[in-house]
Amino acid sequence: MRPLILSTFDISGGAAKAAFRLHQGLRKIHIDSTMLVQYPESSENNIIGATNKLEKYLNQARPTLDNLPLNRYQGRGYGTFSPQWFPDFTNSKIANLSPDIINLHWICGYIQIESIPRWNKPLVWTLHDMWTFTGGCQYSNGCDRYIKSCGACPQLHSHREKDISRWIWERKAKAWQNLDITIVTPSQWLANCTRTSSLFSRASIKVIPNGIDIQRYKPLNRTFVRECLNLPQDKQLVLAGANSLYLPRKGSAYLHKTLKSLQTEYKHKIELIVFGSLPSEAQSRFQLDFGFPIHYFGNLKDDISLALIYAASDVFIAPYIEDNLPNTIIEALACGTPCVGFAIGGIPEIIEHQKNGFLAQYLDAEELAVGISWVLENNQRWQELSQNARQKVEREYTQEIQVKRYLQLFTEIMNNTLESRKMRYE
């Protein structure tokens, strides 16, 4: 079997990491998996990117060019809205690779909508957000216009029914109407959203959660890890991703409110760990805003460094207000670190309330603060939460479980495809 995995990135971002881990898992069991990506960063030989200078140049220019139709809209939606009109270079590459099956992942900014039917291969599309069935937005922010045909897009501050979101939806409907495609969603929540959409209400939809390598992400001795990372031994360490400090969808406003709520009781007990990309000029400002010392580790792309930071922390806060099945929560739980977040999207499928973490009511920052306090205030309780966290991942979110489910799905689809061809010839 020769599966081909398509992704805009290979290791940058949660969706890319999920695709990359699947690719690695398939290779481990001797499946000849290849990744075709727009921006390769890893050093693996079986990951294919741009093959000439012109392609590399156009790949760099693609985000700007693809967003040109948004310039007329007040909301614009740069980075959260994808027209996908600019041509790509995948058709000849896919023909040369001749895969048995194609598994699309997050392809925003990479694959033109109209390219997908031209490949003439069995398709499995793993969704990491809502873009595939909307008129261009990656998350709908509570809008349900994708149930019909989009238009008058609130994210673009548009009041016209025939706006760019309708145009994108119509392009998808026309290009994909005869696709033989299986949809995979990592969460049941996203599967339910997909079933209500006008574009994929009749599609075959499977739920296969993301998997991680639990030999890398695992509990470690906190005293030793903190000594290695030069972190204090006598403080309770709250971990957060940098994107939660400044991105609205990742809960920046609620993270600020939550930490401020903790200042009175925990001012001299808590310190904050932050990992991920954060502008240098913003670091000192956030230090003043929160009132807690911040240990900033920057953008870490290797699993070992990330696992050490998770293992050193007492709690991971995920104040996301829209999300599918965040890798960060799975990674933290695998390292025995309890998690606190809002009960939205796929998060309640990972965090079990007061069993391996705490689920707060949607957009209630005060309850997030209560959750952090509840996790930290009792050491015996923390030990139980930590054990439950690890066990949850071992049961449901290992790389081996993920690969086994995908391999079973790929095999079933290929067998059905061969049977259909056989019947046509007979």
N, C-alpha and C positions, 0 to 999 in steps of 0.2 A: 504494500500500500504506500502511495506517495501523496500524502496530504500537503497542501500549500496553505500557509497561514498568512493573511494579509492584514497589515496594521500600519498606521501612519508612523508610529515609533516602535522601537523594539524594547527599550528599557526605561523610557521617560514617561512617567505618569502611571496611574493605577491600572488603566485599561491595557496599556502596553505591557506592563509587568505580568498581568494575568495571561495575555497571549504568549509571552515569552516563556513563562513557566510551563504552560501547556506544551509548547514546542520542545522545551528541554525534557519534559516528562516523556513525551513520545520518543525522543531520541534515545532516552535511557533504556527503553524496552525494544530498541532496534527498529523502530518505525522511521522510515526515510522522510522525515518532516523537513520542510524548507519554509523560511519566512521571507516574504517580499515586503519591504518597508520603504517609506519615503526618506526617513532620516535614521540610518543605522548608526548606533553608537557602540554596540558590543563588538567584540573581536572574533566572534564565532564565524567559521567559514561558510556555514549553511544559512547565512542571513544575507540577502541580496538587496542592494540599494541602487542608487544611480550608477550608470555605467559609463557616462561621458560628461564632459564639462558643461555642455549645453543643458543636459538634464539636471545636473546639480544646480546650475544657475536658476533654471525655471522652478525647481523645487523650493529654492529660497524665496523666489518672488511669488510663488503660488498663493500664500495666505493673503498678501496684499491684492493680487489680481482677483482672487476668488471673492474678496469682500467688496469689490468695486460697486456691485449693484446695491449695497447697503448704504452708500454715501448719501442717498436722498432721504434716508429715514432718520428721525431725531434720535431714536433709541439705538440704532445701528447694530448693537449686539455683537461687536467684535469679540472673538474668542468664545462666544456662547451661541453663535448662530452661524450656520454653514450652508451657503447656497450650492456648492459643489457643481459649478457649471464649467470650470476650466478643464480642458482636456488633460488626460494623464498619459503615461507611457507604459501601461501594464499589458495591453493586448498582445504585443509581440513577445514580451517576456513570458507571459503565461503559456502562450503557444509553444515556445521553446522548452519550457520546463515540463509541459505535458503532465500535469498532476492528475491523480485519480479523482480527487475531491478538493474543493476550495472552501476554506474556513475563514470568513471575513470577521474581523474584530472592529476596533474603532478606526474608521477610515476618513474622518472629517479632515478636510484640507488636503486630501490625497486622491481619492477615486471619484471620477465624474459619475453622476447618477446613471447616465446612459451607457456607461462602459460595461456594467455588470451583466446584462443579458448577452453580450457578445462573446463571453468566455465559453459558453456551451459546455459547462461542466456541472456536476452535482454540487449544490451550494448549501453550506451551513453558515448561518450568520449569527455570531455571538454578539448580543447587544450589551453595551456597557452604559448606555444612557438612552434617552428617548428619541434621538435624532432620526433613526431609521423610519419611524412612523409619524413624524411631525412635519410641519411645513418649514423646517430649518432649525428650530431651537433644539438645543441639546437636553434641556430640562424645561418643562412647560410652566413652572412656577404657578401651578394650580389651574392653568388654562386647560380646558377640555375640547378645544376646537378641532383637535386631531381626530376626534370621534367622527367628525363629518368630513370637512375638507379644508380646514384652516382658513386664513383670511382675516383681515382686520386684526393683525397681530399685536397684542398688547405689549410684548417685549420691544417691538419696534415703534411703539406709540402710533400705530397706524389705525385709521378708521375706515380704510377702503377695503371692501370685501375682496376685490381683485388686486391684492398687493403682492409683494414678492413671496410671502409665505404661501399664498394660493398657487402662484406660479411654480414654486418648488414642489408643492404637494401634487400638482397636476403632472409635472414631469415624472415624479416617482410613480404615480398611478399608471401613466402611459408606458413607461419603460419596464415596469416590473409586473404588469398584469398577467403575463403568462409564465412567470418564473416558477420553476420547480425548486422550492427553497424550504429548508427547515430552519426555524428560528430557535436559538438557544438563549435563555436568560439566566444570569447567575442567581437571581432572586425570584421568589414567587410574586412579589410585588410588581416587578417589571413585566413578568409574564401576564399578570392580570391587566396591566395597562395596555400591553400589546394586543391582547384579545379584544379590548374595547375599541381599538383603532380601526378606522375605515380601511386602511391599507393592508392590514394583516389579520383581520378578524377571522378569516378562514384558513389561515396558515397552520401548519403543524408546529407546535410550540413545546419545547422541552425545557425543563429547569435543571441546569447543571452548575452548581456553585463553583467559584474559583477555588483553586487548591494551592497550598504552599508546601515548601520543603520543611517538614517538622524536625528534621535533623539539624537544620540551621536555625530555625526559629524555635527556641525552646527555653525553659526556665534555667537560669544560671544563678550562682551565688551572688546575691546583691552586694554584699560587702566587697567581694573581690572585683566585681564589675565596676562599682563606683570608684574604687581605688584606681583601676585602669583608666577610667575616663576623667579622673580628677574631679569627682562630684562629692558633695558633702555626705558624710555618713549619718549625721544627726538631724537631717531634714527629711520631710516628706516631699517627694518629687512628683510633680504633676506634668505629664507629657502632652504636648499638642503639636500638630503639624503647622508649619509656617503659613500655609494657605488659610488656616482658620483665623489668622491674625489680620488678614486684609481682604479676603474674598467673601462677598456677601453669601453666596450659596454654601460656602463652607462654614458659615455661622460666625463671621467676625464680630458682628454687633453683639451676639449672645455670649461669645467667649469673654469679651470685655466686661459685660454686665456680671457674668458668673464670677469672674475672678475678683471683681470689686466687692461682690457680696461676701467673699471669703476673707477680706482684709482684716476685719475686726477680730475674728476668732483665730485666724491662722497667719497673721502678718509675720510672725517670727518663727513659724513652723514650716511653711511651704516655700519651696523654690520651684521655678518653672523651667522645664527643658523644652526646647523648640528645635525641630529639624525640618529641613526643606528650604526652598529658595525664598529669601527675604531680602529686599533692598537694604544695603548697609545703613543708609540714612534713617531707615525706619526703626532699627534696633534700639537705639537710645530712646526714641519717642515711646515705644511700647514699654520699655523699662519703667518710664515715668508714669505711663497710663495705668499699669497693673499694680504697681507698688510692691512687686515681688522681684527678687533677683532672677535674672534669666540666663540660662546656659544655652547658647546658640551653637548648634553643630553644623549648620549649613545643609547643602544639598548632598545627601548620601545615596549613592546608587547601588552599593554592594550590600548583599544580604547580611553579612557578618556584622558590619558596623551598625546597621539598623537593629539587628537582634540584640546587640549589646545595650543599646539605648533603651529598647523596650524592657529588657530584663532589669535595668537599673532603676526603673520607674515604679512608683507605687500605684498610679492610676493613669489611664489615658482618657483624655476628654475629646469627644467627637461631637461638636456642636452643630453638625451639618443640618441644613434645613431642607435639602433635597439630595438624595443619594440612592444608589442602587444596592451594592453589597461591598462596602469599602474594604479594600485590602488592609488598610491601616488597622482596622478593628480586629480582623482575623489574625494579623501578625502579632498584635499586642496580646490577644488572648492566648495564642500559641506559646508566648513567652511567659505565661502565667500572670499577666498584668490585667487586672479588672478594668472594665471600660464603662464610661458614662456618656450617654447621648440621648438625643430626642427619639421618641417612638415614631419615626417616619421612614418611608421607603422600605428598603430591605433590612434596616438596622435591627428591628425586633426579631428578625430571623437569626441574628447572630448573638445579640446581647439578650440574655434571659434575665428578666428583672429580679434583682436581689438574689440571683443564683451565681452569675459570673460577672455581674456589674449592676448598673442602675439605669432604667429608662425613665426619662422625664417627659412630662406632657409637652406637646409640640409648642415651641417658642417660649417656654417658661424658663427663663434664665435662673430665676430664684430656685426652681426645683432642680436644675442642674447643679447648683451650688449645694443644695441639700444632699444630692446624690454623691458628690465628691466627699462631703463631710461624712456621710454614712459609710462609704468605703474605707475612709482613713481612720475613723475613730476607734475601731476595735480590731486589735491585731489577730485574735483568733478567727473573727469573721473574715478578715482579709485573707488569711491562710486558706479558708474554705472556698472563698471566691476564686483565689488563684488556682487551686486544684481543679475546680469546676471549669475554669476558663480553658485550661490545657486539655481537659477531657473532651470538651465540646469540639475543639479543633481536631483532635485525634479521631473523633467519631464521624465528622462531617466534612472537613475542609483540608484533607491532605492532598498532596499532588498525585499520589497513587490512585485515590478515589476519583479525582477529576479525570485523569488520563483513562482509566478503565471505562468510565461513562462515555467519554468522547469516542474512544476506540469502538465501543459497542455501537454507538450511533453511526459512526462512519461506515462500519461494516454492514450494518442494516441498510443504510441508504445505497451503498454500492451494490449490494445483492439485489435490492429492488430495482435499481437502474439496469443491471444486467438482465434481470427477468423481464423487464418491460421491453428491452431491445430484442430479446429472444422472441417474445410474443409478436412483435411487429414484423420480424422477418418470417415467422411461421405463417 
